[in-house]
Amino acid sequence: MALEVTGLTAGYGPVTVLHGVDFRAEAGRITCLMGRNGVGKSTFLKCLMGLVPATSGTIRLDGTALQDLPAHRVPRHGLAYVPQGRRLFGPLTVAENLAVGGLVRGNHRAVLDHVLTLFPRLRERLTQTAETLSGGEQQMLAIARALCLEPKVLLLDEPTEGLQPSMITLIQEAILTLEAQGVAVVLVEQRVDAVLKLADRVAFMVAGQIRETRDVKGLTGDDPVFRTYVGV
């Protein structure tokens, strides 16, 4: 299984943000997308999900073209998205948020059990409203809700931003478990230490284009590539 993106161009009205992006994510591998603020990383994820229309180029998952589908149909083909800021339904309970995530696949009990095994803390809070959870628990719920779609590809936009170290560790462990289970993970991440710990490959974005893609094996925190593309 592979997500293949070729020549993807998109933007907002007259403003073009993505300029012919080529990208690939494979099953059972974590691909991190890095770059300075404003280079188009979040727009790229939104375009994959159909939330920002592509003006040219192709998005293919297992050979199926997705670039012309309306946003509500994209998840049926195996893409799930956890946006920056989580976007939970605050007044709904944990269980109700998960049920919303599972609507596309029919809310099978086995899927819910699998998700709650990955995030056992949520099992203890099923009747608690999402808005009363801690920041880390809300991020767990956002990821768990996406996993109720049984995705082939999981898109995560800075999932550990602003969280305390213990929560970051739990979420990173869950991401590695998903990788081992064969999910393709596309992760927007700014912290070099997290990329070195999690990723198999890292794609560097500059001005709406992927300028370089490197295997993480052999990279170190002081490698010049991070200073060049991320500024650290």
N, C-alpha and C positions, 0 to 999 in steps of 0.2 A: 504494500500500500504506500502511495506517495501523493503528497499535495504538490502540484507543479504549477508555478506561476510564471507566465512569459509575457514580457512587454507590457506590464500593467500600468495604465495611465488613469489618473482620477484626480478629483479635486472638489472644490466648492464654488459653484457658479463659474465666474470667469477665471478663478484662481486655480491653477494646476498645482497639485502638491506632489503627486507621484509621477515620475517621469520614466516610464518603461522599466518597471521593476521586474527582475528575474529572481526567482526564489524557489527553493525546494525543501520540503520537510518529509522525513521518512518515518515509517512505523517503528516504534520502540527506540526512538532517538529524540533528544531534546536539542532544539535549535534556538539559540538566543539571538535576538535582534537588538543591536546596540547602536547608539548614535546620540549626538547632542540633542537637547530640547528643540523641538520645532522642525526636525528633519523629515517627519512623515510617518513615524513608527505606528502611532495610534490610528492614523488615517489608513494605513496599510491593513491593519487588522479589521477595521470597520469595512473596508472595501471587500475583503475576503468574505465577510458576512452579509454583503449586499446592503449594508447601511449607508455606504457611500457608493454611488453607481460608478462602475468602470466606464471610461470613455473609449478605451481600446485595450487590447491584450486579452489573455485567457487565464482562467483559474480552473484547474482540473483536479479532481479527486478521484483516484482510481479510474482515470480516463473520462469521467463525466464532467462536462462543462458546467460551471456554476456561475459564470460572470454575468449572465443575463437573467438569472432567477430573481424574483422578488425576495426580500429579506426573510419573510416568514417561511419560505420553502427551503432555504439553505440548510437549516439544522437537520432536516430529514435526510440529508445526504451524508451526515456524519461530522459536521463542524459545530463546535460549541465555543462560546466566547465569554470570558470573564473580564469585563471592562475595568478600567481604572476607576475607583470610587464605588465598586461593587454593585450598585443599582439594585439593592434588595427591596422587597416590599415590606417596609418597616412595621406597619401595623399587623401584618400576618405572622403567624407562628412559624417556627422552624419547619414543622411538618407541612404546613400550607405552602411555604416557599419551595420546598422540595417537590411537592405535588405539582406546582406550576411548571417546574423544570421537567417533570416526567410526562407532561401531557402529550408531547409529540410521540412518545414510545408506548403510551398506555399505562404508565405507572405500575409496572410489574414489581411485585414484592421482592423478588430476588435482586433486582437492580437497587432498590432502596436499601436492602440489607448490605449489599456490597459497598455502597456509598457510606453507610453508617459504620461499617467496619473500618473503612479508611479514615473516617473522622469520628471516633467513638465519643468525643465530647458532645457532638451534636445529638447523639442518641439520648443523652441525659437532659437535653434541652428542647425536646420535640414540641412541648406545649408552650414554650417561652416565645414571646414576640421578638422578631428580628432586631427591632430598634433597641432592645434592652441588652443585647449581646455586647461583649467587648469587641474592640476592633479586630482582634485576631480571630475571634469566633465568627464574626460577620464575614471575614474573608474565607474562612473554612466553608461557611454556608454558601457563599457565592460560587466557590469551586464545586461544592457538592451538588448544588442545583444544576450546574452545567453538566456534571457527570451523569445526572439522571437522563440525559439525552443519549447515553451510551455512545459517546463520540469516538470517531476514528482519529480526529485531530482536535486538540484542545488549545485554544488561544488564550494566553494569560498576559494581561497588561499590568506590569509592575505589581504582582500580587503581594509582595512583602513590604511595600512602601509604608513607612510610619509605624511598623509593628515592633513590639518588644522582641528581644532575641529568642526567648523560649518559643514564641509563636512562629517566628521565622523558621526555626528549626523544624517544628512540626509540619509546616506547610511544605518546606523543602523535602522532607522525608516522604510526604504524600506524592509530590511530583515525581520523585525517583521511583516510587512504587508504581505509578501509572506508566512510566517509561518501561519498567520491567514487565508490565502486563501488555505491552505492545501498542500503547497509545503514542501517537506522534504529538509532541508538545512543542508549541511555538511560544517562546517566552520573551517579552520585552523586559529588559533588566538593565539597570544602570550601574550596579555595583560589581566591580571586577571580581571580588572574592566569591560572590554568588555564582557568577558565570563560570569561573574556573571549577567550582564545586559541582555544578549541576549539568553543564552543557556538554554535548558531544561536538557541536559545531557552533560557530558564532558568525553571524552576518552583520557587517558594518554598513549602516545607512548614512548617506550624505546627500542633502538636498534632494530627497525623494528618489534616490537611486541606491541600489546595493553596489557599493564600490569594491568590496572584498569579502570573501567568505573563507574562514580558516577553521581547521580542526583544532579543538581545544587542547588535545594531547600535544605536549611540547611547549604550550604557552605558559608564561609566568606573569605574575602581577606587574612586573616592571617592563614587560615587553613593549617596545615603542608603538606597536599597533594600537594599544589602548590610548596612548597619549595623542596619537594622530587623529583618531576618530571620536574619542569620547572626552578628551581633554583632561585625563587624570594620569 
